[in-house]
Amino acid sequence: MMPLSMARPGETVIIRKITGKDEVRQHLAELGFVVDCAVTVVSELAGNLILQVKDSRVALDKTMANRIMI
């Protein structure tokens, strides 16, 4: 497993684990980041990511992306 921040733009990955406190995991789940969900990296700038999750695009900073394991 590796953090989502290591994925390259254009790559589609499957979420395997989400780490962090309950509030953080709940917030990510509300954004659509759940285990076994496919996520596509749209673009990356200085470690910050724009991701395609289900039918929406979400921006995550590097800290949050490091909590999502793929």
N, CA, C and O atoms as CSV, one atom per row, in Angstrom:
chain,resi,resn,atom,element,x,y,z
A,1,MET,N,N,0.839,-1.190,0.000
A,1,MET,CA,C,0.000,0.000,0.000
A,1,MET,C,C,0.879,1.248,0.000
A,1,MET,O,O,1.993,1.255,0.525
A,2,MET,N,N,0.339,2.294,-0.605
A,2,MET,CA,C,1.036,3.580,-0.615
A,2,MET,C,C,-0.008,4.694,-0.510
A,2,MET,O,O,-1.183,4.473,-0.803
A,3,PRO,N,N,0.421,5.893,-0.092
A,3,PRO,CA,C,-0.558,6.986,0.021
A,3,PRO,C,C,-1.045,7.471,-1.343
A,3,PRO,O,O,-0.335,7.353,-2.343
A,4,LEU,N,N,-2.243,8.009,-1.374
A,4,LEU,CA,C,-2.843,8.527,-2.610
A,4,LEU,C,C,-1.981,9.623,-3.231
A,4,LEU,O,O,-1.996,9.811,-4.448
A,5,SER,N,N,-1.238,10.342,-2.407
A,5,SER,CA,C,-0.388,11.432,-2.913
A,5,SER,C,C,0.706,10.929,-3.856
A,5,SER,O,O,1.305,11.726,-4.578
A,6,MET,N,N,0.976,9.622,-3.862
A,6,MET,CA,C,1.999,9.041,-4.742
A,6,MET,C,C,1.443,8.683,-6.126
A,6,MET,O,O,2.216,8.375,-7.033
A,7,ALA,N,N,0.121,8.719,-6.301
A,7,ALA,CA,C,-0.486,8.371,-7.592
A,7,ALA,C,C,-0.199,9.465,-8.619
A,7,ALA,O,O,-0.102,10.643,-8.275
A,8,ARG,N,N,-0.066,9.066,-9.873
A,8,ARG,CA,C,0.242,10.009,-10.959
A,8,ARG,C,C,-1.033,10.522,-11.615
A,8,ARG,O,O,-2.055,9.835,-11.604
A,9,PRO,N,N,-0.983,11.728,-12.187
A,9,PRO,CA,C,-2.158,12.242,-12.914
A,9,PRO,C,C,-2.573,11.287,-14.031
A,9,PRO,O,O,-1.728,10.759,-14.754
A,10,GLY,N,N,-3.879,11.072,-14.164
A,10,GLY,CA,C,-4.409,10.161,-15.163
A,10,GLY,C,C,-4.581,8.743,-14.654
A,10,GLY,O,O,-5.227,7.924,-15.307
A,11,GLU,N,N,-4.016,8.445,-13.505
A,11,GLU,CA,C,-4.069,7.095,-12.944
A,11,GLU,C,C,-5.372,6.899,-12.165
A,11,GLU,O,O,-5.804,7.790,-11.434
A,12,THR,N,N,-5.991,5.735,-12.324
A,12,THR,CA,C,-7.178,5.374,-11.545
A,12,THR,C,C,-6.764,4.314,-10.544
A,12,THR,O,O,-6.174,3.298,-10.909
A,13,VAL,N,N,-7.075,4.555,-9.285
A,13,VAL,CA,C,-6.651,3.655,-8.201
A,13,VAL,C,C,-7.853,3.279,-7.339
A,13,VAL,O,O,-8.900,3.924,-7.401
A,14,ILE,N,N,-7.691,2.233,-6.539
A,14,ILE,CA,C,-8.729,1.768,-5.627
A,14,ILE,C,C,-8.281,2.075,-4.193
A,14,ILE,O,O,-7.152,1.763,-3.814
A,15,ILE,N,N,-9.159,2.681,-3.405
A,15,ILE,CA,C,-8.839,2.994,-2.007
A,15,ILE,C,C,-8.851,1.707,-1.196
A,15,ILE,O,O,-9.816,0.945,-1.245
A,16,ARG,N,N,-7.774,1.467,-0.447
A,16,ARG,CA,C,-7.649,0.259,0.366
A,16,ARG,C,C,-7.854,0.524,1.850
A,16,ARG,O,O,-8.349,-0.344,2.569
A,17,LYS,N,N,-7.475,1.723,2.323
A,17,LYS,CA,C,-7.559,2.020,3.747
A,17,LYS,C,C,-7.548,3.537,3.929
A,17,LYS,O,O,-6.902,4.253,3.163
A,18,ILE,N,N,-8.267,4.024,4.946
A,18,ILE,CA,C,-8.247,5.446,5.275
A,18,ILE,C,C,-7.840,5.566,6.734
A,18,ILE,O,O,-8.472,4.987,7.617
A,19,THR,N,N,-6.767,6.330,6.982
A,19,THR,CA,C,-6.237,6.475,8.334
A,19,THR,C,C,-6.626,7.831,8.909
A,19,THR,O,O,-7.156,8.689,8.203
A,20,GLY,N,N,-6.360,8.010,10.187
A,20,GLY,CA,C,-6.645,9.286,10.839
A,20,GLY,C,C,-7.736,9.141,11.886
A,20,GLY,O,O,-8.266,8.054,12.116
A,21,LYS,N,N,-8.061,10.279,12.521
A,21,LYS,CA,C,-9.101,10.291,13.554
A,21,LYS,C,C,-10.472,10.048,12.926
A,21,LYS,O,O,-10.656,10.183,11.716
A,22,ASP,N,N,-11.423,9.687,13.779
A,22,ASP,CA,C,-12.782,9.395,13.313
A,22,ASP,C,C,-13.384,10.567,12.538
A,22,ASP,O,O,-14.047,10.368,11.520
A,23,GLU,N,N,-13.148,11.806,13.031
A,23,GLU,CA,C,-13.719,12.973,12.360
A,23,GLU,C,C,-13.161,13.119,10.940
A,23,GLU,O,O,-13.891,13.463,10.010
A,24,VAL,N,N,-11.868,12.853,10.786
A,24,VAL,CA,C,-11.217,12.966,9.474
A,24,VAL,C,C,-11.757,11.901,8.530
A,24,VAL,O,O,-12.074,12.191,7.376
A,25,ARG,N,N,-11.860,10.669,9.018
A,25,ARG,CA,C,-12.372,9.574,8.187
A,25,ARG,C,C,-13.823,9.830,7.790
A,25,ARG,O,O,-14.223,9.538,6.663
A,26,GLN,N,N,-14.615,10.380,8.720
A,26,GLN,CA,C,-16.015,10.689,8.432
A,26,GLN,C,C,-16.107,11.773,7.356
A,26,GLN,O,O,-16.918,11.675,6.435
A,27,HIS,N,N,-15.271,12.805,7.479
A,27,HIS,CA,C,-15.271,13.896,6.495
A,27,HIS,C,C,-14.914,13.373,5.103
A,27,HIS,O,O,-15.563,13.732,4.121
A,28,LEU,N,N,-13.889,12.530,5.017
A,28,LEU,CA,C,-13.491,11.963,3.727
A,28,LEU,C,C,-14.595,11.076,3.161
A,28,LEU,O,O,-14.827,11.070,1.952
A,29,ALA,N,N,-15.276,10.328,4.026
A,29,ALA,CA,C,-16.378,9.476,3.575
A,29,ALA,C,C,-17.510,10.332,2.994
A,29,ALA,O,O,-18.128,9.956,1.998
A,30,GLU,N,N,-17.777,11.485,3.622
A,30,GLU,CA,C,-18.825,12.377,3.115
A,30,GLU,C,C,-18.463,12.953,1.751
A,30,GLU,O,O,-19.344,13.272,0.953
A,31,LEU,N,N,-17.156,13.086,1.483
A,31,LEU,CA,C,-16.706,13.570,0.180
A,31,LEU,C,C,-16.714,12.466,-0.877
A,31,LEU,O,O,-16.560,12.745,-2.066
A,32,GLY,N,N,-16.894,11.208,-0.447
A,32,GLY,CA,C,-16.954,10.087,-1.385
A,32,GLY,C,C,-15.764,9.158,-1.319
A,32,GLY,O,O,-15.686,8.199,-2.087
A,33,PHE,N,N,-14.833,9.423,-0.414
A,33,PHE,CA,C,-13.651,8.579,-0.287
A,33,PHE,C,C,-13.936,7.447,0.691
A,33,PHE,O,O,-13.816,7.611,1.905
A,34,VAL,N,N,-14.317,6.293,0.140
A,34,VAL,CA,C,-14.605,5.112,0.951
A,34,VAL,C,C,-13.777,3.939,0.428
A,34,VAL,O,O,-13.348,3.932,-0.726
A,35,VAL,N,N,-13.559,2.948,1.294
A,35,VAL,CA,C,-12.754,1.780,0.935
A,35,VAL,C,C,-13.392,1.049,-0.248
A,35,VAL,O,O,-14.615,0.928,-0.328
A,36,ASP,N,N,-12.554,0.565,-1.161
A,36,ASP,CA,C,-12.935,-0.157,-2.379
A,36,ASP,C,C,-13.575,0.742,-3.436
A,36,ASP,O,O,-14.193,0.243,-4.377
A,37,CYS,N,N,-13.437,2.054,-3.293
A,37,CYS,CA,C,-13.957,3.018,-4.270
A,37,CYS,C,C,-12.837,3.385,-5.246
A,37,CYS,O,O,-11.683,3.531,-4.844
A,38,ALA,N,N,-13.177,3.532,-6.521
A,38,ALA,CA,C,-12.192,3.934,-7.533
A,38,ALA,C,C,-12.071,5.451,-7.546
A,38,ALA,O,O,-13.074,6.163,-7.495
A,39,VAL,N,N,-10.828,5.941,-7.616
A,39,VAL,CA,C,-10.539,7.375,-7.641
A,39,VAL,C,C,-9.565,7.627,-8.782
A,39,VAL,O,O,-8.587,6.895,-8.936
A,40,THR,N,N,-9.828,8.666,-9.589
A,40,THR,CA,C,-8.927,9.030,-10.681
A,40,THR,C,C,-8.249,10.353,-10.350
A,40,THR,O,O,-8.908,11.323,-9.974
A,41,VAL,N,N,-6.922,10.383,-10.493
A,41,VAL,CA,C,-6.169,11.612,-10.267
A,41,VAL,C,C,-6.276,12.461,-11.530
A,41,VAL,O,O,-5.796,12.058,-12.589
A,42,VAL,N,N,-6.903,13.632,-11.424
A,42,VAL,CA,C,-7.070,14.528,-12.567
A,42,VAL,C,C,-5.801,15.352,-12.762
A,42,VAL,O,O,-5.263,15.423,-13.867
A,43,SER,N,N,-5.326,15.976,-11.682
A,43,SER,CA,C,-4.086,16.752,-11.766
A,43,SER,C,C,-3.437,16.859,-10.397
A,43,SER,O,O,-4.061,16.591,-9.371
A,44,GLU,N,N,-2.158,17.261,-10.403
A,44,GLU,CA,C,-1.384,17.374,-9.174
A,44,GLU,C,C,-0.519,18.619,-9.266
A,44,GLU,O,O,0.106,18.872,-10.296
A,45,LEU,N,N,-0.482,19.402,-8.181
A,45,LEU,CA,C,0.344,20.596,-8.135
A,45,LEU,C,C,0.910,20.728,-6.721
A,45,LEU,O,O,0.166,20.945,-5.766
A,46,ALA,N,N,2.220,20.597,-6.597
A,46,ALA,CA,C,2.916,20.707,-5.305
A,46,ALA,C,C,2.351,19.742,-4.259
A,46,ALA,O,O,2.271,20.086,-3.080
A,47,GLY,N,N,1.965,18.553,-4.680
A,47,GLY,CA,C,1.453,17.550,-3.760
A,47,GLY,C,C,-0.042,17.624,-3.527
A,47,GLY,O,O,-0.631,16.686,-2.989
A,48,ASN,N,N,-0.669,18.730,-3.925
A,48,ASN,CA,C,-2.118,18.867,-3.794
A,48,ASN,C,C,-2.775,18.231,-5.017
A,48,ASN,O,O,-2.284,18.375,-6.137
A,49,LEU,N,N,-3.884,17.529,-4.798
A,49,LEU,CA,C,-4.496,16.738,-5.863
A,49,LEU,C,C,-5.910,17.196,-6.196
A,49,LEU,O,O,-6.658,17.635,-5.322
A,50,ILE,N,N,-6.264,17.088,-7.468
A,50,ILE,CA,C,-7.654,17.191,-7.892
A,50,ILE,C,C,-8.044,15.788,-8.331
A,50,ILE,O,O,-7.403,15.189,-9.194
A,51,LEU,N,N,-9.113,15.271,-7.719
A,51,LEU,CA,C,-9.503,13.880,-7.906
A,51,LEU,C,C,-10.918,13.767,-8.435
A,51,LEU,O,O,-11.791,14.562,-8.088
A,52,GLN,N,N,-11.136,12.765,-9.283
A,52,GLN,CA,C,-12.474,12.437,-9.767
A,52,GLN,C,C,-12.982,11.297,-8.892
A,52,GLN,O,O,-12.442,10.191,-8.921
A,53,VAL,N,N,-14.029,11.579,-8.113
A,53,VAL,CA,C,-14.623,10.567,-7.232
A,53,VAL,C,C,-16.085,10.449,-7.606
A,53,VAL,O,O,-16.839,11.416,-7.501
A,54,LYS,N,N,-16.487,9.265,-8.043
A,54,LYS,CA,C,-17.839,9.046,-8.532
A,54,LYS,C,C,-18.142,10.080,-9.620
A,54,LYS,O,O,-17.474,10.077,-10.653
A,55,ASP,N,N,-19.123,10.963,-9.424
A,55,ASP,CA,C,-19.463,11.933,-10.474
A,55,ASP,C,C,-19.013,13.349,-10.154
A,55,ASP,O,O,-19.522,14.304,-10.741
A,56,SER,N,N,-18.069,13.502,-9.234
A,56,SER,CA,C,-17.645,14.858,-8.874
A,56,SER,C,C,-16.124,14.948,-8.769
A,56,SER,O,O,-15.429,13.940,-8.636
A,57,ARG,N,N,-15.631,16.181,-8.831
A,57,ARG,CA,C,-14.203,16.432,-8.672
A,57,ARG,C,C,-13.974,17.075,-7.316
A,57,ARG,O,O,-14.703,17.979,-6.908
A,58,VAL,N,N,-12.956,16.596,-6.628
A,58,VAL,CA,C,-12.649,17.062,-5.278
A,58,VAL,C,C,-11.170,17.414,-5.206
A,58,VAL,O,O,-10.328,16.690,-5.737
A,59,ALA,N,N,-10.855,18.531,-4.548
A,59,ALA,CA,C,-9.461,18.912,-4.334
A,59,ALA,C,C,-9.060,18.491,-2.920
A,59,ALA,O,O,-9.794,18.726,-1.960
A,60,LEU,N,N,-7.894,17.869,-2.806
A,60,LEU,CA,C,-7.367,17.473,-1.496
A,60,LEU,C,C,-5.948,17.992,-1.347
A,60,LEU,O,O,-5.164,17.958,-2.295
A,61,ASP,N,N,-5.619,18.474,-0.156
A,61,ASP,CA,C,-4.238,18.880,0.070
A,61,ASP,C,C,-3.391,17.641,0.360
A,61,ASP,O,O,-3.914,16.544,0.557
A,62,LYS,N,N,-2.091,17.837,0.380
A,62,LYS,CA,C,-1.156,16.717,0.521
A,62,LYS,C,C,-1.373,15.958,1.830
A,62,LYS,O,O,-1.274,14.732,1.860
A,63,THR,N,N,-1.670,16.683,2.912
A,63,THR,CA,C,-1.870,16.045,4.221
A,63,THR,C,C,-3.029,15.058,4.176
A,63,THR,O,O,-2.907,13.931,4.656
A,64,MET,N,N,-4.157,15.481,3.600
A,64,MET,CA,C,-5.322,14.604,3.515
A,64,MET,C,C,-5.065,13.447,2.555
A,64,MET,O,O,-5.473,12.317,2.823
A,65,ALA,N,N,-4.395,13.720,1.445
A,65,ALA,CA,C,-4.094,12.665,0.468
A,65,ALA,C,C,-3.194,11.601,1.076
A,65,ALA,O,O,-3.281,10.434,0.691
A,66,ASN,N,N,-2.337,11.972,2.012
A,66,ASN,CA,C,-1.447,11.003,2.666
A,66,ASN,C,C,-2.209,10.071,3.603
A,66,ASN,O,O,-1.690,9.013,3.960
A,67,ARG,N,N,-3.415,10.432,4.008
A,67,ARG,CA,C,-4.214,9.589,4.899
A,67,ARG,C,C,-4.963,8.511,4.133
A,67,ARG,O,O,-5.449,7.549,4.729
A,68,ILE,N,N,-5.062,8.662,2.811
A,68,ILE,CA,C,-5.787,7.685,1.988
A,68,ILE,C,C,-4.779,6.732,1.380
A,68,ILE,O,O,-3.912,7.151,0.612
A,69,MET,N,N,-4.883,5.457,1.714
A,69,MET,CA,C,-3.949,4.446,1.229
A,69,MET,C,C,-4.549,3.700,0.040
A,69,MET,O,O,-5.721,3.326,0.040
A,70,ILE,N,N,-3.692,3.493,-0.988
A,70,ILE,CA,C,-4.142,2.788,-2.196
A,70,ILE,C,C,-3.309,1.540,-2.403
A,70,ILE,O,O,-3.527,0.805,-3.366
